[in-house]
Amino acid sequence: MHPKECETLIRSVLNSMSTDVSISRLVEDFLDLVGIEIPFKIYGFPTLVEYLNSMHWILHVDLDDDIIQVIPSKKSEHIYRMIQDEMGRDNWDKMKKEFTTRCL
């Protein structure tokens, strides 16, 4: 997987959340939706946290609280705001299940 593709997928997963997300939740949702673990080692990073910290234009990692905050792009900001306003965690889980079912 090309690094830009991985960054886009990570941004997509984060944008689909209605709130900030834990690192473990990002890992779980990425695996559920993409079908592979986040491939940070093939990009030369020894840890996932170091890889995530390298994407400062996409996200901010708060290590004290183990939380990732997405930084919406200009193109995706309106979508991110809409999701925050309209979707709760229950709806996300339902949508993820429907998406996974359709893709199998």
N, CA, C and O atoms as a GROMACS GRO file, in nm:
protein
  416
    1MET      N    1   0.084  -0.117   0.000
    1MET     CA    2   0.000   0.000   0.000
    1MET      C    3   0.089   0.124   0.000
    1MET      O    4   0.184   0.133   0.078
    2HIS      N    5   0.058   0.216  -0.086
    2HIS     CA    6   0.133   0.342  -0.095
    2HIS      C    7   0.105   0.424   0.032
    2HIS      O    8  -0.007   0.425   0.082
    3PRO      N    9   0.207   0.494   0.084
    3PRO     CA   10   0.187   0.573   0.207
    3PRO      C   11   0.072   0.673   0.198
    3PRO      O   12  -0.001   0.691   0.295
    4LYS      N   13   0.055   0.739   0.084
    4LYS     CA   14  -0.055   0.836   0.069
    4LYS      C   15  -0.190   0.767   0.079
    4LYS      O   16  -0.285   0.823   0.135
    5GLU      N   17  -0.200   0.646   0.026
    5GLU     CA   18  -0.325   0.570   0.034
    5GLU      C   19  -0.356   0.536   0.180
    5GLU      O   20  -0.471   0.546   0.223
    6CYS      N   21  -0.254   0.497   0.254
    6CYS     CA   22  -0.272   0.465   0.395
    6CYS      C   23  -0.316   0.590   0.472
    6CYS      O   24  -0.405   0.582   0.556
    7GLU      N   25  -0.253   0.703   0.445
    7GLU     CA   26  -0.290   0.829   0.511
    7GLU      C   27  -0.436   0.863   0.481
    7GLU      O   28  -0.510   0.905   0.570
    8THR      N   29  -0.478   0.846   0.356
    8THR     CA   30  -0.616   0.874   0.317
    8THR      C   31  -0.713   0.782   0.391
    8THR      O   32  -0.819   0.827   0.435
    9LEU      N   33  -0.677   0.656   0.403
    9LEU     CA   34  -0.764   0.561   0.474
    9LEU      C   35  -0.773   0.594   0.623
    9LEU      O   36  -0.880   0.586   0.682
   10ILE      N   37  -0.661   0.633   0.682
   10ILE     CA   38  -0.662   0.671   0.824
   10ILE      C   39  -0.749   0.794   0.843
   10ILE      O   40  -0.830   0.800   0.935
   11ARG      N   41  -0.733   0.894   0.755
   11ARG     CA   42  -0.816   1.014   0.764
   11ARG      C   43  -0.963   0.979   0.749
   11ARG      O   44  -1.048   1.032   0.821
   12SER      N   45  -0.995   0.889   0.656
   12SER     CA   46  -1.134   0.849   0.635
   12SER      C   47  -1.193   0.783   0.759
   12SER      O   48  -1.306   0.813   0.799
   13VAL      N   49  -1.117   0.694   0.820
   13VAL     CA   50  -1.164   0.628   0.942
   13VAL      C   51  -1.186   0.731   1.052
   13VAL      O   52  -1.288   0.728   1.120
   14LEU      N   53  -1.091   0.822   1.069
   14LEU     CA   54  -1.104   0.924   1.173
   14LEU      C   55  -1.220   1.020   1.144
   14LEU      O   56  -1.293   1.058   1.235
   15ASN      N   57  -1.237   1.059   1.018
   15ASN     CA   58  -1.346   1.150   0.983
   15ASN      C   59  -1.482   1.088   1.006
   15ASN      O   60  -1.581   1.159   1.028
   16SER      N   61  -1.489   0.957   1.002
   16SER     CA   62  -1.617   0.890   1.020
   16SER      C   63  -1.659   0.881   1.166
   16SER      O   64  -1.771   0.840   1.197
   17MET      N   65  -1.570   0.919   1.256
   17MET     CA   66  -1.602   0.916   1.399
   17MET      C   67  -1.670   1.046   1.438
   17MET      O   68  -1.640   1.152   1.384
   18SER      N   69  -1.762   1.038   1.533
   18SER     CA   70  -1.831   1.158   1.578
   18SER      C   71  -1.753   1.229   1.690
   18SER      O   72  -1.786   1.342   1.727
   19THR      N   73  -1.652   1.163   1.743
   19THR     CA   74  -1.572   1.220   1.851
   19THR      C   75  -1.425   1.183   1.829
   19THR      O   76  -1.391   1.110   1.736
   20ASP      N   77  -1.340   1.234   1.916
   20ASP     CA   78  -1.201   1.190   1.915
   20ASP      C   79  -1.198   1.041   1.945
   20ASP      O   80  -1.293   0.987   2.002
   21VAL      N   81  -1.090   0.975   1.906
   21VAL     CA   82  -1.087   0.830   1.915
   21VAL      C   83  -0.956   0.784   1.980
   21VAL      O   84  -0.853   0.850   1.968
   22SER      N   85  -0.962   0.673   2.049
   22SER     CA   86  -0.841   0.616   2.108
   22SER      C   87  -0.758   0.550   1.998
   22SER      O   88  -0.810   0.515   1.892
   23ILE      N   89  -0.632   0.534   2.025
   23ILE     CA   90  -0.544   0.468   1.929
   23ILE      C   91  -0.592   0.326   1.905
   23ILE      O   92  -0.592   0.279   1.791
   24SER      N   93  -0.632   0.257   2.011
   24SER     CA   94  -0.678   0.119   1.995
   24SER      C   95  -0.805   0.112   1.910
   24SER      O   96  -0.824   0.017   1.834
   25ARG      N   97  -0.892   0.212   1.922
   25ARG     CA   98  -1.015   0.214   1.841
   25ARG      C   99  -0.981   0.238   1.694
   25ARG      O  100  -1.042   0.177   1.605
   26LEU      N  101  -0.885   0.326   1.667
   26LEU     CA  102  -0.841   0.349   1.529
   26LEU      C  103  -0.787   0.220   1.470
   26LEU      O  104  -0.821   0.184   1.358
   27VAL      N  105  -0.704   0.150   1.545
   27VAL     CA  106  -0.646   0.024   1.498
   27VAL      C  107  -0.757  -0.077   1.468
   27VAL      O  108  -0.754  -0.143   1.364
   28GLU      N  109  -0.853  -0.088   1.558
   28GLU     CA  110  -0.964  -0.182   1.541
   28GLU      C  111  -1.051  -0.148   1.420
   28GLU      O  112  -1.084  -0.234   1.339
   29ASP      N  113  -1.086  -0.021   1.407
   29ASP     CA  114  -1.173   0.021   1.296
   29ASP      C  115  -1.101   0.013   1.162
   29ASP      O  116  -1.162  -0.024   1.061
   30PHE      N  117  -0.973   0.047   1.160
   30PHE     CA  118  -0.895   0.036   1.036
   30PHE      C  119  -0.892  -0.109   0.990
   30PHE      O  120  -0.913  -0.138   0.873
   31LEU      N  121  -0.864  -0.200   1.083
   31LEU     CA  122  -0.861  -0.342   1.051
   31LEU      C  123  -0.997  -0.390   1.003
   31LEU      O  124  -1.006  -0.465   0.905
   32ASP      N  125  -1.103  -0.350   1.071
   32ASP     CA  126  -1.239  -0.391   1.032
   32ASP      C  127  -1.276  -0.342   0.892
   32ASP      O  128  -1.334  -0.417   0.814
   33LEU      N  129  -1.242  -0.218   0.862
   33LEU     CA  130  -1.285  -0.158   0.735
   33LEU      C  131  -1.191  -0.187   0.618
   33LEU      O  132  -1.237  -0.204   0.505
   34VAL      N  133  -1.062  -0.191   0.644
   34VAL     CA  134  -0.964  -0.206   0.537
   34VAL      C  135  -0.921  -0.353   0.521
   34VAL      O  136  -0.887  -0.397   0.411
   35GLY      N  137  -0.924  -0.426   0.630
   35GLY     CA  138  -0.889  -0.568   0.623
   35GLY      C  139  -0.745  -0.600   0.655
   35GLY      O  140  -0.706  -0.717   0.652
   36ILE      N  141  -0.666  -0.499   0.685
   36ILE     CA  142  -0.527  -0.520   0.726
   36ILE      C  143  -0.496  -0.426   0.842
   36ILE      O  144  -0.568  -0.328   0.865
   37GLU      N  145  -0.390  -0.457   0.914
   37GLU     CA  146  -0.345  -0.366   1.019
   37GLU      C  147  -0.276  -0.246   0.955
   37GLU      O  148  -0.232  -0.253   0.841
   38ILE      N  149  -0.268  -0.137   1.028
   38ILE     CA  150  -0.198  -0.017   0.978
   38ILE      C  151  -0.052  -0.056   0.957
   38ILE      O  152   0.015  -0.094   1.053
   39PRO      N  153  -0.001  -0.045   0.833
   39PRO     CA  154   0.133  -0.098   0.801
   39PRO      C  155   0.248   0.001   0.829
   39PRO      O  156   0.326   0.032   0.739
   40PHE      N  157   0.258   0.048   0.952
   40PHE     CA  158   0.358   0.149   0.986
   40PHE      C  159   0.500   0.100   0.970
   40PHE      O  160   0.588   0.179   0.936
   41LYS      N  161   0.527  -0.029   0.992
   41LYS     CA  162   0.665  -0.080   0.985
   41LYS      C  163   0.721  -0.075   0.844
   41LYS      O  164   0.841  -0.052   0.825
   42ILE      N  165   0.636  -0.097   0.743
   42ILE     CA  166   0.688  -0.094   0.606
   42ILE      C  167   0.724   0.048   0.562
   42ILE      O  168   0.792   0.066   0.461
   43TYR      N  169   0.678   0.147   0.637
   43TYR     CA  170   0.713   0.286   0.608
   43TYR      C  171   0.832   0.333   0.690
   43TYR      O  172   0.869   0.450   0.688
   44GLY      N  173   0.893   0.238   0.765
   44GLY     CA  174   1.015   0.269   0.838
   44GLY      C  175   0.996   0.320   0.980
   44GLY      O  176   1.089   0.373   1.039
   45PHE      N  177   0.876   0.305   1.036
   45PHE     CA  178   0.850   0.351   1.172
   45PHE      C  179   0.849   0.233   1.268
   45PHE      O  180   0.785   0.132   1.240
   46PRO      N  181   0.921   0.245   1.380
   46PRO     CA  182   0.926   0.133   1.474
   46PRO      C  183   0.797   0.114   1.553
   46PRO      O  184   0.767   0.003   1.598
   47THR      N  185   0.719   0.221   1.570
   47THR     CA  186   0.594   0.210   1.646
   47THR      C  187   0.481   0.282   1.571
   47THR      O  188   0.504   0.371   1.490
   48LEU      N  189   0.359   0.240   1.602
   48LEU     CA  190   0.242   0.305   1.543
   48LEU      C  191   0.232   0.450   1.587
   48LEU      O  192   0.198   0.536   1.506
   49VAL      N  193   0.263   0.478   1.711
   49VAL     CA  194   0.255   0.615   1.763
   49VAL      C  195   0.349   0.707   1.686
   49VAL      O  196   0.312   0.819   1.653
   50GLU      N  197   0.471   0.660   1.658
   50GLU     CA  198   0.564   0.743   1.581
   50GLU      C  199   0.511   0.769   1.440
   50GLU      O  200   0.524   0.879   1.387
   51TYR      N  201   0.451   0.667   1.380
   51TYR     CA  202   0.392   0.684   1.247
   51TYR      C  203   0.278   0.785   1.251
   51TYR      O  204   0.271   0.874   1.167
   52LEU      N  205   0.189   0.771   1.349
   52LEU     CA  206   0.078   0.864   1.361
   52LEU      C  207   0.127   1.006   1.387
   52LEU      O  208   0.074   1.102   1.331
   53ASN      N  209   0.228   1.021   1.472
   53ASN     CA  210   0.284   1.154   1.499
   53ASN      C  211   0.346   1.218   1.376
   53ASN      O  212   0.355   1.341   1.367
   54SER      N  213   0.388   1.136   1.280
   54SER     CA  214   0.447   1.191   1.158
   54SER      C  215   0.342   1.255   1.067
   54SER      O  216   0.376   1.328   0.973
   55MET      N  217   0.214   1.228   1.093
   55MET     CA  218   0.105   1.281   1.011
   55MET      C  219   0.039   1.402   1.077
   55MET      O  220  -0.083   1.406   1.093
   56HIS      N  221   0.121   1.498   1.115
   56HIS     CA  222   0.073   1.614   1.190
   56HIS      C  223  -0.027   1.700   1.114
   56HIS      O  224  -0.099   1.778   1.176
   57TRP      N  225  -0.036   1.688   0.983
   57TRP     CA  226  -0.134   1.763   0.903
   57TRP      C  227  -0.269   1.691   0.898
   57TRP      O  228  -0.368   1.748   0.853
   58ILE      N  229  -0.273   1.566   0.943
   58ILE     CA  230  -0.396   1.486   0.942
   58ILE      C  231  -0.454   1.471   1.083
   58ILE      O  232  -0.576   1.473   1.101
   59LEU      N  233  -0.366   1.456   1.182
   59LEU     CA  234  -0.414   1.425   1.316
   59LEU      C  235  -0.319   1.475   1.422
   59LEU      O  236  -0.204   1.510   1.395
   60HIS      N  237  -0.372   1.478   1.543
   60HIS     CA  238  -0.292   1.511   1.660
   60HIS      C  239  -0.308   1.397   1.760
   60HIS      O  240  -0.420   1.356   1.792
   61VAL      N  241  -0.196   1.346   1.810
   61VAL     CA  242  -0.198   1.237   1.908
   61VAL      C  243  -0.173   1.296   2.046
   61VAL      O  244  -0.070   1.359   2.070
   62ASP      N  245  -0.268   1.274   2.136
   62ASP     CA  246  -0.255   1.315   2.275
   62ASP      C  247  -0.218   1.191   2.355
   62ASP      O  248  -0.305   1.112   2.392
   63LEU      N  249  -0.089   1.173   2.380
   63LEU     CA  250  -0.042   1.052   2.447
   63LEU      C  251  -0.085   1.045   2.593
   63LEU      O  252  -0.098   0.936   2.648
   64ASP      N  253  -0.109   1.160   2.656
   64ASP     CA  254  -0.152   1.159   2.796
   64ASP      C  255  -0.287   1.088   2.811
   64ASP      O  256  -0.310   1.015   2.907
   65ASP      N  257  -0.376   1.112   2.713
   65ASP     CA  258  -0.511   1.054   2.721
   65ASP      C  259  -0.531   0.941   2.620
   65ASP      O  260  -0.641   0.886   2.613
   66ASP      N  261  -0.427   0.906   2.542
   66ASP     CA  262  -0.437   0.802   2.440
   66ASP      C  263  -0.550   0.833   2.342
   66ASP      O  264  -0.630   0.746   2.308
   67ILE      N  265  -0.554   0.959   2.297
   67ILE     CA  266  -0.662   1.005   2.209
   67ILE      C  267  -0.601   1.063   2.082
   67ILE      O  268  -0.498   1.129   2.084
   68ILE      N  269  -0.670   1.036   1.971
   68ILE     CA  270  -0.633   1.095   1.843
   68ILE      C  271  -0.741   1.195   1.804
   68ILE      O  272  -0.860   1.164   1.806
   69GLN      N  273  -0.697   1.313   1.769
   69GLN     CA  274  -0.788   1.417   1.721
   69GLN      C  275  -0.761   1.439   1.574
   69GLN      O  276  -0.647   1.467   1.535
   70VAL      N  277  -0.864   1.427   1.492
   70VAL     CA  278  -0.847   1.447   1.349
   70VAL      C  279  -0.838   1.597   1.320
   70VAL      O  280  -0.902   1.678   1.387
   71ILE      N  281  -0.758   1.631   1.221
   71ILE     CA  282  -0.749   1.768   1.170
   71ILE      C  283  -0.813   1.765   1.032
   71ILE      O  284  -0.749   1.723   0.936
   72PRO      N  285  -0.939   1.807   1.021
   72PRO     CA  286  -1.007   1.798   0.892
   72PRO      C  287  -0.938   1.882   0.785
   72PRO      O  288  -0.890   1.992   0.812
   73SER      N  289  -0.934   1.829   0.664
   73SER     CA  290  -0.884   1.907   0.552
   73SER      C  291  -0.991   2.006   0.511
   73SER      O  292  -1.106   1.994   0.553
   74LYS      N  293  -0.956   2.103   0.428
   74LYS     CA  294  -1.055   2.198   0.380
   74LYS      C  295  -1.166   2.127   0.302
   74LYS      O  296  -1.283   2.166   0.308
   75LYS      N  297  -1.129   2.022   0.229
   75LYS     CA  298  -1.226   1.947   0.150
   75LYS      C  299  -1.320   1.865   0.238
   75LYS      O  300  -1.437   1.848   0.205
   76SER      N  301  -1.269   1.814   0.351
   76SER     CA  302  -1.349   1.722   0.432
   76SER      C  303  -1.409   1.786   0.556
   76SER      O  304  -1.483   1.720   0.629
   77GLU      N  305  -1.380   1.911   0.581
   77GLU     CA  306  -1.425   1.973   0.706
   77GLU      C  307  -1.577   1.972   0.719
   77GLU      O  308  -1.629   1.944   0.828
   78HIS      N  309  -1.650   2.001   0.612
   78HIS     CA  310  -1.796   2.003   0.622
   78HIS      C  311  -1.852   1.863   0.650
   78HIS      O  312  -1.951   1.849   0.721
   79ILE      N  313  -1.788   1.760   0.595
   79ILE     CA  314  -1.832   1.623   0.620
   79ILE      C  315  -1.804   1.586   0.765
   79ILE      O  316  -1.888   1.526   0.832
   80TYR      N  317  -1.687   1.621   0.812
   80TYR     CA  318  -1.650   1.593   0.951
   80TYR      C  319  -1.748   1.659   1.047
   80TYR      O  320  -1.794   1.596   1.143
   81ARG      N  321  -1.782   1.786   1.022
   81ARG     CA  322  -1.876   1.858   1.109
   81ARG      C  323  -2.014   1.793   1.105
   81ARG      O  324  -2.080   1.780   1.208
   82MET      N  325  -2.058   1.753   0.987
   82MET     CA  326  -2.188   1.690   0.973
   82MET      C  327  -2.193   1.559   1.054
   82MET      O  328  -2.290   1.532   1.124
   83ILE      N  329  -2.088   1.480   1.044
   83ILE     CA  330  -2.083   1.354   1.118
   83ILE      C  331  -2.084   1.381   1.267
   83ILE      O  332  -2.153   1.312   1.342
   84GLN      N  333  -2.007   1.480   1.311
   84GLN     CA  334  -2.007   1.512   1.453
   84GLN      C  335  -2.146   1.551   1.501
   84GLN      O  336  -2.187   1.514   1.611
   85ASP      N  337  -2.217   1.626   1.419
   85ASP     CA  338  -2.350   1.674   1.459
   85ASP      C  339  -2.456   1.565   1.452
   85ASP      O  340  -2.547   1.562   1.535
   86GLU      N  341  -2.447   1.478   1.354
   86GLU     CA  342  -2.555   1.385   1.324
   86GLU      C  343  -2.538   1.244   1.378
   86GLU      O  344  -2.637   1.175   1.402
   87MET      N  345  -2.415   1.200   1.396
   87MET     CA  346  -2.393   1.058   1.430
   87MET      C  347  -2.343   1.039   1.571
   87MET      O  348  -2.250   1.106   1.614
   88GLY      N  349  -2.404   0.948   1.640
   88GLY     CA  350  -2.355   0.904   1.769
   88GLY      C  351  -2.278   0.775   1.749
   88GLY      O  352  -2.275   0.721   1.639
   89ARG      N  353  -2.218   0.725   1.852
   89ARG     CA  354  -2.139   0.601   1.845
   89ARG      C  355  -2.225   0.482   1.804
   89ARG      O  356  -2.179   0.395   1.729
   90ASP      N  357  -2.350   0.475   1.851
   90ASP     CA  358  -2.437   0.364   1.815
   90ASP      C  359  -2.462   0.359   1.666
   90ASP      O  360  -2.460   0.252   1.605
   91ASN      N  361  -2.484   0.475   1.605
   91ASN     CA  362  -2.506   0.480   1.461
   91ASN      C  363  -2.381   0.439   1.384
   91ASN      O  364  -2.390   0.373   1.281
   92TRP      N  365  -2.264   0.478   1.435
   92TRP     CA  366  -2.138   0.440   1.369
   92TRP      C  367  -2.122   0.289   1.369
   92TRP      O  368  -2.086   0.230   1.267
   93ASP      N  369  -2.148   0.226   1.483
   93ASP     CA  370  -2.134   0.080   1.491
   93ASP      C  371  -2.229   0.011   1.394
   93ASP      O  372  -2.192  -0.087   1.329
   94LYS      N  373  -2.351   0.062   1.383
   94LYS     CA  374  -2.449   0.005   1.291
   94LYS      C  375  -2.403   0.023   1.146
   94LYS      O  376  -2.411  -0.071   1.066
   95MET      N  377  -2.355   0.145   1.112
   95MET     CA  378  -2.309   0.171   0.976
   95MET      C  379  -2.188   0.085   0.941
   95MET      O  380  -2.179   0.033   0.830
   96LYS      N  381  -2.095   0.068   1.036
   96LYS     CA  382  -1.976  -0.012   1.012
   96LYS      C  383  -2.015  -0.157   0.985
   96LYS      O  384  -1.959  -0.222   0.897
   97LYS      N  385  -2.111  -0.208   1.062
   97LYS     CA  386  -2.157  -0.345   1.042
   97LYS      C  387  -2.220  -0.362   0.904
   97LYS      O  388  -2.193  -0.460   0.835
   98GLU      N  389  -2.304  -0.266   0.862
   98GLU     CA  390  -2.366  -0.272   0.731
   98GLU      C  391  -2.261  -0.263   0.620
   98GLU      O  392  -2.270  -0.336   0.520
   99PHE      N  393  -2.163  -0.176   0.635
   99PHE     CA  394  -2.058  -0.160   0.536
   99PHE      C  395  -1.977  -0.289   0.522
   99PHE      O  396  -1.950  -0.335   0.411
  100THR      N  397  -1.940  -0.348   0.636
  100THR     CA  398  -1.861  -0.471   0.635
  100THR      C  399  -1.938  -0.584   0.570
  100THR      O  400  -1.882  -0.662   0.492
  101THR      N  401  -2.068  -0.593   0.600
  101THR     CA  402  -2.153  -0.698   0.544
  101THR      C  403  -2.161  -0.684   0.392
  101THR      O  404  -2.153  -0.783   0.320
  102ARG      N  405  -2.178  -0.563   0.344
  102ARG     CA  406  -2.189  -0.540   0.199
  102ARG      C  407  -2.060  -0.569   0.125
  102ARG      O  408  -2.063  -0.613   0.010
  103CYS      N  409  -1.947  -0.547   0.190
  103CYS     CA  410  -1.818  -0.564   0.124
  103CYS      C  411  -1.771  -0.709   0.122
  103CYS      O  412  -1.677  -0.743   0.050
  104LEU      N  413  -1.833  -0.795   0.199
  104LEU     CA  414  -1.789  -0.934   0.205
  104LEU      C  415  -1.849  -1.018   0.097
  104LEU      O  416  -1.821  -1.138   0.090
   0.00000   0.00000   0.00000
